[in-house]
Amino acid sequence: MFLIRFVFYFTLSFAILCIPVGGGEHLFDKLLGMVTPYADKAMNTTKQKLSTTKRYSKKLYSNSEPFERDEIATKLAGVKKIKVQHKQPDDTYTDEERERLKKALSND
């Protein structure tokens, strides 16, 4: 139903705009001549507002960037795996101290 109405109204408006008005011009040409100056003013105003908005947006964005750029070094621990070496503690214990440590750890 929508398609039928669309085709009907499109055909009707096309037929109306093709009516010859005089001087070898159609109704569409007359309407185009009347609307063109206003459309040009609207387009120029829109372009001016868009360029102003673009300029302000660039200023706003450039002020939000830090002065010094942060860089991530690729040689950090997150990139390379760190090999953990298990080594014996540097402390030396006597036999008596070792026995006390074993008793203290076994009681817990």
C-alpha positions as CSV (number, residue, x, y, z in Angstrom):
1,M,0.0,0.0,0.0
2,F,2.8,2.4,0.9
3,L,4.5,1.7,-2.5
4,I,1.4,2.5,-4.4
5,R,0.8,5.8,-2.6
6,F,4.4,6.8,-3.1
7,V,4.3,6.1,-6.8
8,F,1.0,8.0,-7.1
9,Y,2.2,11.1,-5.2
10,F,5.5,11.1,-7.0
11,T,3.8,11.0,-10.4
12,L,1.3,13.7,-9.4
13,S,4.0,16.1,-8.1
14,F,6.2,15.4,-11.2
15,A,3.2,16.2,-13.5
16,I,2.5,19.4,-11.6
17,L,6.1,20.6,-11.7
18,C,6.3,19.9,-15.5
19,I,3.4,22.3,-16.3
20,P,4.6,25.0,-18.7
21,V,4.2,28.4,-17.2
22,G,5.4,30.6,-20.1
23,G,8.5,31.8,-21.8
24,G,9.5,28.2,-22.4
25,E,9.9,27.5,-18.7
26,H,8.2,25.0,-16.5
27,L,6.9,25.5,-13.0
28,F,9.9,23.7,-11.6
29,D,12.3,26.2,-13.2
30,K,10.3,29.2,-11.8
31,L,10.3,27.7,-8.3
32,L,14.0,26.9,-8.6
33,G,14.8,30.5,-9.6
34,M,12.8,31.8,-6.6
35,V,14.3,29.5,-4.0
36,T,18.0,29.5,-5.2
37,P,19.1,32.8,-3.5
38,Y,17.7,31.6,-0.1
39,A,19.2,28.2,-0.5
40,D,22.6,29.7,-1.3
41,K,22.4,31.9,1.8
42,A,21.5,28.9,3.9
43,M,24.3,26.8,2.5
44,N,26.9,29.6,3.0
45,T,25.7,30.1,6.6
46,T,25.9,26.4,7.3
47,K,29.4,26.2,5.8
48,Q,30.5,29.1,8.0
49,K,29.1,27.6,11.1
50,L,30.7,24.2,10.3
51,S,34.1,25.8,9.8
52,T,33.8,27.7,13.1
53,T,32.8,24.6,14.9
54,K,35.7,22.7,13.3
55,R,38.1,25.4,14.4
56,Y,36.8,25.4,18.0
57,S,36.9,21.6,18.1
58,K,40.6,21.6,17.0
59,K,41.4,24.2,19.7
60,L,39.7,22.2,22.3
61,Y,41.4,19.0,21.3
62,S,44.8,20.5,21.0
63,N,44.5,21.9,24.5
64,S,43.6,18.5,25.9
65,E,46.8,16.8,24.8
66,P,49.7,16.7,27.2
67,F,52.8,18.7,26.3
68,E,55.1,15.7,26.8
69,R,54.1,12.5,25.1
70,D,54.2,9.3,27.1
71,E,56.0,6.5,25.5
72,I,56.0,2.9,26.4
73,A,59.3,1.2,26.2
74,T,59.1,-2.3,24.7
75,K,61.7,-3.7,27.0
76,L,59.5,-3.7,30.0
77,A,58.8,-6.7,32.2
78,G,55.3,-7.1,30.7
79,V,56.7,-7.8,27.3
80,K,59.5,-10.0,28.2
81,K,59.3,-12.8,30.7
82,I,61.5,-12.4,33.7
83,K,63.4,-15.6,34.6
84,V,63.3,-16.1,38.3
85,Q,66.3,-17.9,39.6
86,H,65.9,-19.9,42.8
87,K,69.0,-19.7,44.8
88,Q,69.9,-20.7,48.3
89,P,69.8,-17.9,50.9
90,D,73.0,-16.2,51.8
91,D,72.5,-16.8,55.5
92,T,74.3,-19.7,57.1
93,Y,72.7,-21.6,60.0
94,T,74.2,-23.8,62.6
95,D,72.8,-27.2,63.2
96,E,71.1,-26.1,66.4
97,E,69.4,-23.2,64.6
98,R,68.2,-25.5,61.8
99,E,66.6,-27.8,64.4
100,R,64.8,-24.9,66.1
101,L,63.5,-23.8,62.7
102,K,62.2,-27.2,61.8
103,K,60.4,-27.5,65.2
104,A,58.9,-24.0,64.8
105,L,57.7,-24.7,61.3
106,S,56.3,-28.2,62.2
107,N,54.3,-26.7,65.1
108,D,52.4,-24.3,62.9
